[in-house]
C-alpha cells in the first residue's frame, strides 16, 4: 500500500504539472484556421491545451488576435514571425504587432540565404532547404543577434527554431553547432525542434546536455519507425505519438533537465487528414506520461 501511495503521489504530481508545459504550434492547423479562425481556436481549447504558438495571423490585426485568444481562453506563447532577411522596418512592425498581442517569444523558424549570394550553386529561390552554405548560417546568426537585441528591448525574447538542415556538416563543422556558437544567449534563445533534428540524422541528447538553458522552448513530433534521415524539404512520414521511434520518457526528462519551459506539439501531415485529432491524440499521450 505504501508503494501504491508513492506511485499515486508521483502520478498526481505529473498530472498537475504537465498541462501547463504542453502546447501546440498552430501551423499544423493552418487549413482549419484559414477557414474558421475563432472556431479552430475554440476546438484547440476544448482539447485541454492552453498555450499556442502562431505561424501566421491570417490577415487579422493584433487586437483581433488578442480578442480571439481571450474568447477561447488560450495564451499565445510566441509566433514564428521573423526572418533574418527582414528589413529593420519589417522587424519593427512585427515587434509592435506581437507586443500588442502580449506574447513573450518571437521566433525565427528558419535560417536565411545571405542576400546577394545566390550564385555558386546556391538556390536562386533563396530556399535554404535547396542549398545553404556555411556563410549563410554565419550571416543568419549575426542577424539573429541584432534582431534579438531589438526584441529584448521591447520586453520580449527572441528564439531560433531549427529544422533538419541544421544537422548537415561542412567539413568538421555541424551547422547547428555554428549557430549556437555565434548567437548570443543574452538575446537569442533556442526553440529545439527535436523531431526535426532527428529527421536530419542528428542526436538531440548531447545538445540538451551541453547547452542546458539555451533551449527554452521545444517542438516534439513522432516519425514512423523506420526512415532515412534527410536534409531536404522532404521529411519522413509522421506517426501517432507513441507509435514511432521516440523514447518519450527519456526525451521529456532530458528536456526538463535542459531547462525547457514549454513543449509544443507539431504533428503535421497525418495520413487521415485529421490534424486536430492528431493534436488531441498527441496531447493525451503526453499527459499519460
C-alpha positions as CSV (number, residue, x, y, z in Angstrom):
1,X,0.0,0.0,0.0
2,X,2.9,2.3,0.7
3,X,4.3,1.7,-2.8
4,X,0.9,2.4,-4.3
5,X,0.6,5.6,-2.4
6,X,4.1,6.7,-3.6
7,X,3.2,5.9,-7.2
8,X,-0.1,7.7,-6.9
9,X,1.7,10.7,-5.5
10,X,4.2,10.8,-8.4
11,X,1.4,10.4,-10.9
12,X,-0.6,13.2,-9.3
13,X,2.5,15.5,-9.4
14,X,3.0,14.8,-13.1
15,X,-0.7,15.4,-13.9
16,X,-0.7,18.7,-12.1
17,X,2.5,19.9,-13.9
18,X,2.2,18.7,-17.5
19,X,-0.8,20.5,-18.9
20,X,1.0,23.9,-18.5
21,X,4.1,22.6,-20.2
22,X,2.4,21.3,-23.4
23,X,1.0,23.5,-26.2
24,X,0.6,23.3,-30.0
25,X,2.3,25.0,-32.9
26,X,-0.8,26.2,-34.9
27,X,1.0,25.7,-38.2
28,X,-0.4,22.1,-38.1
29,X,-3.9,23.5,-38.1
30,X,-3.3,26.2,-40.8
31,X,-6.0,24.9,-43.2
32,X,-8.6,24.9,-40.4
33,X,-7.6,28.4,-39.1
34,X,-7.8,29.8,-42.6
35,X,-11.4,28.7,-42.9
36,X,-12.6,29.3,-39.3
37,X,-10.0,31.1,-37.1
38,X,-12.1,31.6,-33.9
39,X,-13.8,28.2,-34.2
40,X,-10.5,26.4,-34.6
41,X,-9.0,28.1,-31.5
42,X,-12.1,27.1,-29.6
43,X,-11.6,23.5,-30.7
44,X,-7.9,23.6,-29.5
45,X,-9.0,24.9,-26.1
46,X,-11.6,22.1,-25.9
47,X,-8.7,19.6,-26.2
48,X,-7.4,21.0,-23.0
49,X,-4.5,22.9,-24.4
50,X,-3.9,26.4,-23.0
51,X,-0.7,27.6,-24.8
52,X,-0.4,28.1,-28.6
53,X,2.3,29.2,-30.9
54,X,1.3,31.0,-34.1
55,X,2.8,30.7,-37.6
56,X,0.8,33.4,-39.4
57,X,-2.1,35.6,-38.3
58,X,-4.5,35.1,-41.3
59,X,-5.0,38.8,-42.1
60,X,-6.1,39.7,-38.6
61,X,-4.9,42.7,-36.6
62,X,-3.1,42.3,-33.3
63,X,-6.2,43.5,-31.5
64,X,-8.4,40.9,-33.3
65,X,-5.9,38.1,-32.5
66,X,-5.8,39.2,-28.8
67,X,-9.6,39.2,-28.6
68,X,-9.8,35.7,-30.2
69,X,-7.3,34.3,-27.8
70,X,-9.2,35.8,-24.8
71,X,-12.6,34.5,-26.1
72,X,-11.1,31.0,-26.4
73,X,-9.2,31.0,-23.1
74,X,-5.9,30.5,-24.9
75,X,-2.5,32.1,-24.3
76,X,-0.1,32.9,-27.2
77,X,3.4,31.9,-26.0
78,X,5.0,33.1,-29.2
79,X,4.9,33.1,-33.0
80,X,7.1,32.1,-35.9
81,X,7.2,35.5,-37.4
82,X,10.7,36.7,-38.0
83,X,13.3,36.1,-40.7
84,X,17.0,37.2,-40.9
85,X,16.2,38.8,-44.3
86,X,13.6,41.1,-42.9
87,X,14.3,44.8,-43.1
88,X,14.6,46.8,-39.9
89,X,11.2,48.4,-40.6
90,X,9.6,44.9,-41.1
91,X,11.2,43.7,-37.8
92,X,9.9,46.8,-36.0
93,X,6.4,46.4,-37.3
94,X,6.3,42.7,-36.3
95,X,7.7,43.5,-32.8
96,X,4.9,46.1,-32.4
97,X,2.3,43.5,-33.6
98,X,3.5,40.8,-31.2
99,X,3.9,43.2,-28.3
100,X,0.3,44.3,-28.7
101,X,-0.9,40.7,-28.6
102,X,1.2,40.2,-25.4
103,X,3.3,37.2,-26.3
104,X,6.6,36.6,-24.6
105,X,8.5,35.0,-27.5
106,X,9.2,35.9,-31.2
107,X,10.7,33.2,-33.2
108,X,12.6,32.8,-36.5
109,X,11.7,29.4,-37.9
110,X,14.5,29.0,-40.5
111,X,17.9,30.4,-41.5
112,X,18.1,32.7,-44.5
113,X,20.4,32.9,-47.5
114,X,22.7,35.9,-47.3
115,X,21.4,38.5,-49.7
116,X,23.4,38.9,-52.9
117,X,25.0,35.4,-52.7
118,X,22.6,33.2,-54.8
119,X,25.4,32.2,-57.2
120,X,27.9,29.4,-56.8
121,X,25.4,26.6,-56.7
122,X,23.0,28.2,-54.3
123,X,19.3,28.1,-54.9
124,X,18.2,31.1,-56.8
125,X,14.9,30.9,-54.9
126,X,16.7,31.6,-51.6
127,X,15.2,28.4,-50.2
128,X,17.6,27.1,-47.6
129,X,16.2,23.6,-48.0
130,X,17.5,23.6,-51.6
131,X,21.0,24.8,-50.8
132,X,22.7,26.7,-48.0
133,X,26.3,27.4,-47.3
134,X,28.2,27.8,-44.1
135,X,28.5,31.6,-44.7
136,X,24.7,31.8,-44.8
137,X,24.4,30.2,-41.4
138,X,27.0,32.6,-40.0
139,X,25.3,35.6,-41.6
140,X,21.9,34.4,-40.2
141,X,23.4,34.1,-36.7
142,X,24.8,37.6,-36.8
143,X,21.4,38.9,-37.9
144,X,19.6,37.0,-35.2
145,X,21.8,38.7,-32.6
146,X,20.8,42.1,-34.0
147,X,17.1,41.2,-34.2
148,X,17.2,39.5,-30.8
149,X,18.5,42.7,-29.1
150,X,15.6,44.7,-30.6
151,X,13.1,42.1,-29.4
152,X,14.7,42.2,-25.9
153,X,14.5,45.9,-25.8
154,X,10.7,45.6,-26.5
155,X,10.3,43.4,-23.5
156,X,10.1,40.0,-25.3
157,X,12.5,37.2,-26.1
158,X,13.8,36.1,-29.5
159,X,14.3,32.4,-30.2
160,X,15.6,30.4,-33.2
161,X,13.8,27.3,-34.3
162,X,15.6,24.5,-36.2
163,X,14.6,22.1,-38.9
164,X,16.6,19.1,-40.2
165,X,19.1,21.1,-42.2
166,X,20.9,22.1,-39.0
167,X,22.3,18.6,-38.8
168,X,24.3,18.9,-42.0
169,X,28.1,19.2,-41.9
170,X,30.6,21.5,-43.6
171,X,33.8,19.5,-43.1
172,X,34.0,19.1,-39.4
173,X,31.5,21.8,-38.6
174,X,27.9,21.0,-37.9
175,X,25.6,23.8,-38.9
176,X,23.7,23.7,-35.6
177,X,26.9,24.0,-33.6
178,X,27.9,27.1,-35.6
179,X,24.6,28.8,-35.0
180,X,24.8,28.1,-31.2
181,X,28.4,29.2,-31.1
182,X,27.7,32.5,-32.9
183,X,24.4,33.6,-31.3
184,X,24.5,35.5,-28.0
185,X,22.5,33.7,-25.3
186,X,21.6,37.1,-23.8
187,X,19.5,37.9,-26.9
188,X,18.9,34.6,-28.7
189,X,17.3,31.6,-27.2
190,X,16.7,28.3,-28.9
191,X,13.5,26.5,-29.7
192,X,14.8,23.0,-30.2
193,X,12.7,21.1,-32.6
194,X,13.9,17.7,-31.5
195,X,11.9,15.8,-34.2
196,X,13.3,17.9,-37.0
197,X,16.9,17.4,-35.8
198,X,16.3,13.6,-35.6
199,X,14.9,13.7,-39.1
200,X,18.2,15.2,-40.3
201,X,20.2,12.4,-38.7
202,X,21.1,14.4,-35.6
203,X,21.2,13.2,-32.0
204,X,19.5,15.7,-29.7
205,X,20.7,14.4,-26.4
206,X,24.3,15.6,-26.4
207,X,22.9,19.1,-27.3
208,X,20.4,19.0,-24.4
209,X,23.2,18.1,-22.1
210,X,25.9,20.5,-23.4
211,X,23.6,23.6,-23.9
212,X,21.4,23.5,-20.9
213,X,19.3,26.6,-20.5
214,X,20.0,27.6,-24.1
215,X,16.9,25.6,-25.1
216,X,13.9,27.5,-23.6
217,X,11.2,26.1,-25.9
218,X,10.9,22.8,-27.8
219,X,8.9,21.1,-30.6
220,X,8.1,17.4,-30.5
221,X,6.7,15.1,-33.1
222,X,6.7,11.4,-33.9
223,X,8.2,9.8,-37.1
224,X,7.4,6.3,-38.4
225,X,9.5,3.5,-37.0
226,X,12.0,3.3,-39.9
227,X,13.1,6.3,-42.0
228,X,16.1,7.6,-43.9
229,X,17.5,10.8,-42.5
230,X,17.1,13.8,-44.8
231,X,18.4,17.4,-45.0
232,X,16.0,18.4,-47.8
233,X,12.5,19.8,-47.6
234,X,11.1,16.2,-47.9
235,X,10.6,14.9,-44.3
236,X,9.8,11.4,-43.0
237,X,6.2,10.3,-42.5
238,X,4.5,11.2,-39.2
239,X,3.2,8.5,-36.9
240,X,0.8,8.9,-33.9
241,X,2.6,9.7,-30.7
242,X,3.8,6.5,-29.1
243,X,3.8,4.5,-32.3
244,X,7.2,5.7,-33.7
245,X,10.8,5.9,-32.8
246,X,10.8,8.2,-29.8
247,X,11.6,7.2,-26.2
248,X,9.3,9.7,-24.8
249,X,10.1,9.3,-21.1
250,X,13.8,9.8,-21.9
251,X,13.1,12.8,-24.1
252,X,10.8,14.6,-21.7
253,X,13.3,14.0,-18.8
254,X,16.1,15.4,-20.9
255,X,14.0,18.5,-22.0
256,X,13.1,19.1,-18.3
257,X,16.7,18.9,-17.2
258,X,17.8,21.2,-20.0
259,X,15.5,23.9,-18.7
260,X,12.9,23.8,-21.5
261,X,9.9,25.9,-20.3
262,X,7.3,24.9,-22.9
263,X,6.9,22.0,-25.3
264,X,4.8,22.3,-28.4
265,X,3.2,19.5,-30.4
266,X,3.8,19.9,-34.1
267,X,2.2,16.8,-35.6
268,X,1.7,17.6,-39.3
269,X,0.8,15.7,-42.4
270,X,-1.3,12.9,-40.8
271,X,-2.4,10.0,-43.1
272,X,-6.1,10.6,-42.1
273,X,-6.1,14.3,-42.7
274,X,-7.5,14.8,-39.2
275,X,-4.9,17.3,-37.9
276,X,-7.0,18.3,-34.9
277,X,-7.4,14.6,-34.0
278,X,-3.7,14.1,-34.3
279,X,-3.0,17.0,-31.9
280,X,-5.6,15.6,-29.5
281,X,-4.0,12.2,-29.5
282,X,-0.5,13.6,-29.0
283,X,-1.6,15.8,-26.1
284,X,-3.5,13.0,-24.3
285,X,-0.5,10.7,-24.9
286,X,1.9,13.2,-23.3
287,X,-0.3,13.7,-20.3
288,X,-0.4,9.9,-19.7
289,X,3.4,10.0,-19.3
